[in-house]
Amino acid sequence: MAKAISNLRQNLVKAARNPAKAASVITHKVLAPVGHRDYRKFVVLTRDRTGSNRLIQALNSHPKIASDYEVFGKIYDSSEREILDRTFGRQPFYIAAKGFKIFYYHPQDRTDSPIWAMLRDTENLHVIQLRRENLLHALVSSRIAYQTGVYGIRTDGDAKFYNVDAAKVRFTPEELEADFVRNKEWEDWGKSYFSNNPFLDVTYENTVIDFARETARISNFLGLVAHSPKTDFRKQHNRSLRDTVENFDQLKTYFEGSKWGSFFDD
């Protein structure tokens, strides 16, 4: 009961902050049960700290797209089939594409989950791989988020309250190298595993350069006309790597001349 009341309170606060969004969500829930299944299914395949929340929010601002966040982060007492059927259930008549984002390491509370085979077997599933070319930036951002408990900045008040710019991080060369290798393996696996699916590669760096262009690419990939994206997510911190990583010079020297060396061109 306490959890239900807490969730209700949070939802009411969100509704008060964004009544238009609240109305849209209510409309979607009301119309979905009498809706249709003739829409394009998609997933955003990625890892944490790639700008995926911002991208999902922008996709949801498209009048013909509905997208969930991390529906397979943890399964708990549900089944993969139950969640997938619910996620790809009936949609309101105006929805032409429905999807969600999933990390390479989901679900986090199960091993050997059947969800990956289920996705690959989903007819005409469109896969959008969102990756960060400079993996060091992703790892630094992930470490800062873990240390501060801040996973998204949307207002000036958020940034001031959490003071994320005060965070500094430190890595050993060995752990960084292992993370670099693992991330590259994830990306290569995703491209290979879904090689028979319609596949679109999107980089975080390109979304920073021209967000409207990249969301237009995604809309076209999903067979839709582009729509001006709306999002209020902000970059979490703006300091250089040298000012954020305590032992930056040590790491730069260690990786100099390696295939990871360019990550340290700060």
N, C-alpha and C positions, 0 to 999 in steps of 0.2 A: 504493500500500500504506500509506504513512504517513497519508494522508488517511482511509483506511478504519479504521485503528487509532485515529486521533484521534476519529472519529465514534463508534466502538464505546465508547471510554473515556467520551465525553460521555453516551452513552445509558445506560451502566452507572451513572454518577453520578446521572443523573436518576431511574433506577429505584430506586436506594438511597434517594433523598430522598422518593420517592412510590411505594412498592411497589403501592399500590392502583391508581394510574394506569397503572403499568407492566403490571399484570395485565390491565387493561381493554384496553390497546393490543394486547397479545399475543392476547387472546381475539378482538378485532376482526379481526386479520390471519388468524387460524386459520379463523374462520367465514365470512369474506367470500367466498372462492372458491366456496363451495357455497351462497351466499346468494341474494338476490333483487334485482330492479331496480324493483320496484313501490313506490317511495318518492318523496317530494316533493323536488324539486331546488331549491336556492336559492343566491343569492350575497349577500354583504354588500358593497355598493358604497360606497366611501369614499375617503379620503386618509389620510396618516399623521397621527398625534397626535390621533385622535378617540376613543381608548379602544377601538379595534377588537380588540386582543389580549385585553383583559379580557372583551369581549363574546364572542369566539370561545371562550375558555376556559369561560365560563359556559354557553354553548350546549352545549359538549361534556359538561358535568356533567349535562345532561338525559339520562335513560336511553334515549331514543328518537331522539336527534340525534347526528350525527357531522359535524364541520366541520373543514376544513383551514384553514391560514393562507394565505400568499401563494404559491399554487402557480404563478401566472403572473407573479411578480415579474421573473424572467428565464427565458428559454426555453433558453438554451445550445444544446446539440446536439439537443434534442428538437423535436418539432413540437407546435403547439397542439392538433391533433387527438389526438395520442398522450396528452398530459397530460389533456385533457378526458375522453377515454374512460376513462382510468385513475381519475380523480377521481370520475366518475359511473359507476363500474363496479359490480359486484355488492356488496351490503352484507349483513351478518348479518341474520338474520330479525327481530331486535328493533329494527332501525333503520327509522324511518318518515320521516326527513328527512335529506338529506345535502347539504352545501354547502361553500363556501369564501369567503374574502374576496378582493376584487380592488380595487386602486386605479385611479383614473381614468387614470393615466399608465402602466399596465402593458400589455405587458411593457416593461421599461426598456432591453432590449438589441435591440429591433426596432422598426421604424417600419411603419405601415400593417399591423399585425397583423390576421389574420382572426378573432381570438378574440372580438371584440365582435359581429361578425355571427353567429358560431357560437352565442354565448350568446343573442342575440335570437331565433335560430331554434330554440333548445331548447324543446321543448313544455312549456307550463305552468311555466316557470321563475319562481320567486318572487324578487322583488328587494327587499332591505332596504337602503334608503339611510341610512347613518349619517353624520351631518354635525355640525359644531360651529357653533352659531349665532354665537359670537364668534370670528371668524376670526383675530383678533389673538392670542388665547390659543393657537390651533393653530400659528401661525407662530412664536411665541416658544418653544413647547415643541419644535417641530421644530428650531429653531436650537440650542437647548440640547442636545438629543439628539445633533446633529451635532458640536457642539463637545466634548462630554464622552465620546461613544461609548456613552452609556447610553440604551437604548431601552426599558427596563422595570425597575421596582423591585418586588421580591417579598418581600424580607426586610429586617430591620433591618441586617444585615450588608451587603447590597447598597447601601443608602443611605449607610452610614458609609464603606464602602470607596471608592465613587465620588465622594462629597462633591458631589453635584449642586447643592446649595444655594449653592455658591460661584460658580456660573456666572452671568455677566451677558451681555446681548446688546445690539446696537445696529443700527438700521435707518436707511436714508435714507427720506424721505417717498415718493420716487418708486418705490423697490423695493417698499415696503409697498402702495402703491396698485395697482401692477401685480399683486401677489400677491392682493390682495382681488378684483380684477376676474377674474383667472384662476380662482380658487376658485369664485366665483359662476357663472362660465361652466361649470365642471365640473358643479356641482350641477344647473344648469338643463338641461344636456345629458343628464345621467343620467336625469332625470325624463322628458324628452321622448323619448329614445332607447328607453326601456323603457315607453312609455306604454300599450302593449297587453299588458303583463305585470301580474300581481298585484303591487302596489307598496306598500311600507310605509315611511313616513318616521319615522326615529328620531333624536333629537338627543342629543349628549353631555351637554348640560345636564340633560335629563330623566333620563338614567341616573344622574347624580350625585344628583339629588333623590330618586329612588325606583328603584333598580336592579331590585328584584324585580318592580315593576309593569311596567317596560319589557320585561324578559325574558319576562314573562307575555304581553304584547302580541305579542311575536314568536312565542312558542309557539302562541298562538291563530291567528295569521296562517298558521302552517305546519300548522294543523289538529290541533294537539296540546294536551293538557291541560298547564297550567302546572306547573313543577317548581321548587323552591327552588334558585336559582342558587348555585354555589360558584366562587369565584375568589380568588387570592391576590395579584393585581396591585394595586399601590398608586399613589396619585397621586405623580408624580415629584418635584414641588417645590410648596411651598405659599406662596411669597412673592407679594406683590402685583405687578402689572405695573409700578408705579412703582419698586419696589425691584429689579426684574429688568431693565427696559429702561433703559439709561444715559441716553438722550435722550428719555425719556417725555414731558416737558413740551413739548419742541419738536414732537413728533409730535402730541400732543393739540391743540396750537394750530393746527397745519397742517390737521388733519382736522375741526376744530370747524365745525359747521354742514353738514357733508357727510353722505351716507348711511352713511358709515363712522364717524361721530363717536361713536356709542354704544359702539363697541368700547373706548373709552378711559375709560368710566365705571368707574374702578377702586375 
